[in-house]
Amino acid sequence: MPIEALIAQLVGGAVGGTAGGKLLPDSDLGNIGNLIAGAIGGVGGGQLLGALLGGATGDATAGIDIAALAGQFVGGGVAGAVVQIVVGLIKNRLLAR
């Protein structure tokens, strides 16, 4: 996987995690927590999505495929939001006891 795709997943996940924390206050982990959970989810989800869909194999001589990077960014963002929300809800439920 090209480094550009990994960066797109990381940034997309961080954005998704931040958005997830703001959209669902019960899952908020704080700014840094949302970023970290989202970034981890973005990379993990992006890798999983790439494996399932056959993702970009990456050819260094082919240049940058903007559509593939946009897909990695969006996939990472969705996965980042999902992971942040799930982790936030679990953490906040356990601390509420």
C-alpha positions in Angstrom: 0.0 0.0 0.0 1.4 3.4 -0.9 2.2 5.8 1.9 -0.3 8.3 0.4 -3.2 5.9 1.0 -2.1 5.3 4.6 -1.9 9.0 5.2 -5.4 9.5 3.7 -6.8 6.8 5.9 -5.1 8.3 9.0 -6.3 11.8 8.3 -9.8 10.6 7.3 -10.0 8.6 10.5 -8.9 11.5 12.6 -11.6 13.7 11.0 -14.2 11.0 11.4 -13.3 10.4 15.0 -13.5 14.1 15.8 -16.9 14.4 14.0 -18.2 11.3 15.8 -17.3 12.8 19.2 -19.1 16.0 18.4 -22.2 14.4 16.8 -22.7 12.0 19.6 -21.8 13.6 22.9 -22.3 10.4 24.9 -19.3 8.9 23.1 -17.0 12.0 23.4 -13.5 11.0 24.5 -12.1 14.6 24.5 -10.3 16.1 21.5 -7.1 14.0 21.8 -9.1 10.8 22.5 -11.4 11.3 19.6 -8.4 12.0 17.3 -6.5 8.9 18.4 -9.5 6.5 18.3 -10.5 7.9 14.9 -7.0 7.6 13.5 -6.6 4.0 14.6 -10.1 3.2 13.3 -9.4 4.9 10.0 -6.2 3.0 9.3 -7.7 -0.3 10.5 -10.9 0.2 8.6 -9.1 1.4 5.5 -6.8 -1.6 5.5 -9.8 -4.0 6.0 -11.8 -2.2 3.2 -8.8 -2.3 0.9 -8.4 -6.0 1.5 -12.1 -6.7 1.0 -12.4 -4.6 -2.2 -9.0 -5.4 -3.6 -7.8 -1.8 -2.9 -5.0 0.1 -4.7 -1.9 -2.0 -5.0 0.2 1.1 -5.7 2.7 1.4 -8.5 5.4 4.0 -7.7 5.7 4.9 -11.4 2.0 5.4 -12.0 1.7 8.6 -10.0 -1.1 9.5 -7.6 -4.6 8.3 -8.2 -6.8 11.0 -6.7 -10.0 8.9 -6.8 -8.3 6.1 -4.9 -7.0 8.5 -2.3 -10.5 10.1 -1.9 -11.9 6.6 -1.4 -9.3 5.9 1.2 -10.0 9.2 3.0 -13.8 8.6 3.0 -13.4 4.9 4.1 -11.0 5.9 6.8 -13.4 8.7 8.0 -16.3 6.4 8.3 -14.3 3.7 10.0 -12.7 6.3 12.3 -16.1 7.6 13.3 -17.5 4.1 14.0 -14.5 3.1 16.1 -14.5 6.4 18.1 -18.3 6.1 18.8 -18.1 2.4 19.9 -15.0 3.0 22.1 -16.5 6.2 23.5 -19.8 4.6 24.4 -18.1 1.6 26.0 -15.7 3.7 28.0 -18.3 6.1 29.1 -20.7 3.3 30.1 -18.1 1.6 32.2 -17.1 4.8 34.0 -20.8 5.6 34.7 -21.1 2.6 37.0 
